[in-house]
Amino acid sequence: NALVNMYGKCGRIEDACRMFRKMPARNAVSWATMIVTNVEQGYHMEAVNMYKQMQQEGLGPDKASFIHILNACATPESLVLGELVHADIIAGGAEPDVAIGTALVNM
């Protein structure tokens, strides 16, 4: 996770993706790191795809994943997905939170 994060922070998205794919086991932190990396580098649709893959693998997003995926959905073409993410947050029983609320307002 630390290497994926480092490559992401350095703008080396291909290296971050390569390290992520090589991980023998991925947890919620691994997925959140890739989602954050993609959003920060402007690859919003890739972040959305990572969010969907994370769910398909049976992992629930953590708070950081939700915040960053909502930021990735802050475009008119992604608004419907943002609404679905909001529904996921509610369905997951997340407590009201300033950071998530801010991400929802930004979206």
C-alpha positions in Angstrom: 0.0 0.0 0.0 2.8 2.4 0.8 4.5 1.9 -2.6 1.2 2.4 -4.4 0.6 5.6 -2.5 4.2 6.8 -3.1 3.9 6.2 -6.9 0.5 7.9 -6.9 1.8 10.9 -5.0 4.7 11.2 -7.5 2.2 11.1 -10.5 3.5 7.7 -11.6 0.0 6.2 -12.1 1.2 3.4 -14.3 3.7 2.2 -11.6 1.0 2.5 -8.9 -1.3 0.4 -11.0 1.4 -2.2 -11.7 2.1 -2.5 -7.9 -1.6 -2.7 -7.1 -2.1 -5.6 -9.7 0.9 -7.5 -8.2 -0.5 -7.4 -4.7 -1.4 -11.0 -3.6 -4.2 -9.7 -1.5 -6.0 -6.4 -1.5 -7.9 -4.9 1.3 -10.1 -1.7 1.6 -6.9 0.4 2.2 -5.4 -0.9 -1.1 -8.5 -0.1 -3.0 -8.9 3.3 -1.4 -5.3 4.2 -2.2 -5.9 3.4 -5.9 -9.2 5.4 -5.9 -7.5 8.4 -4.3 -4.5 8.1 -6.7 -6.8 8.1 -9.7 -8.9 11.0 -8.5 -5.8 13.1 -7.6 -4.3 12.5 -11.1 -7.6 13.4 -12.8 -8.5 9.9 -13.9 -12.1 10.1 -12.5 -13.6 7.3 -14.6 -10.8 5.0 -13.7 -11.5 5.8 -10.0 -15.2 5.0 -10.6 -14.2 1.7 -12.2 -12.0 0.9 -9.3 -14.9 1.5 -6.9 -17.1 -0.9 -8.9 -14.3 -3.5 -9.0 -13.9 -3.2 -5.2 -17.5 -3.9 -4.7 -17.5 -6.8 -7.1 -14.7 -8.4 -5.0 -16.9 -8.1 -2.0 -15.1 -5.3 -0.2 -17.0 -2.4 1.2 -15.6 1.1 0.7 -14.2 2.9 3.7 -14.8 6.6 4.5 -11.8 7.7 2.3 -13.1 5.7 -0.6 -16.5 7.3 -0.3 -15.2 10.8 -0.1 -12.9 10.4 -3.1 -15.4 8.6 -5.3 -17.9 11.3 -4.6 -15.3 13.9 -5.7 -14.8 11.8 -8.9 -18.6 12.0 -9.5 -18.6 15.9 -9.4 -19.3 16.1 -13.1 -22.7 16.2 -14.9 -22.1 12.9 -16.6 -21.3 11.2 -13.3 -24.1 12.6 -11.2 -26.3 9.5 -11.3 -23.4 7.4 -10.1 -22.8 9.9 -7.3 -26.4 9.5 -6.3 -25.9 5.7 -6.2 -22.8 6.1 -4.1 -24.8 8.3 -1.7 -27.4 5.5 -1.5 -24.5 3.1 -0.7 -23.4 5.3 2.1 -26.9 5.5 3.6 -27.4 1.7 3.1 -24.1 1.0 4.8 -25.3 2.9 7.9 -22.5 5.5 7.9 -22.8 8.1 10.5 -23.4 11.7 9.4 -20.0 13.1 8.8 -18.7 16.6 7.9 -16.2 15.2 5.3 -18.8 13.0 3.5 -21.3 15.8 3.7 -18.8 18.2 2.1 -18.1 15.8 -0.7 -21.8 15.4 -1.3 -22.2 19.2 -1.5 -19.2 19.5 -3.9 -20.7 16.8 -6.1 
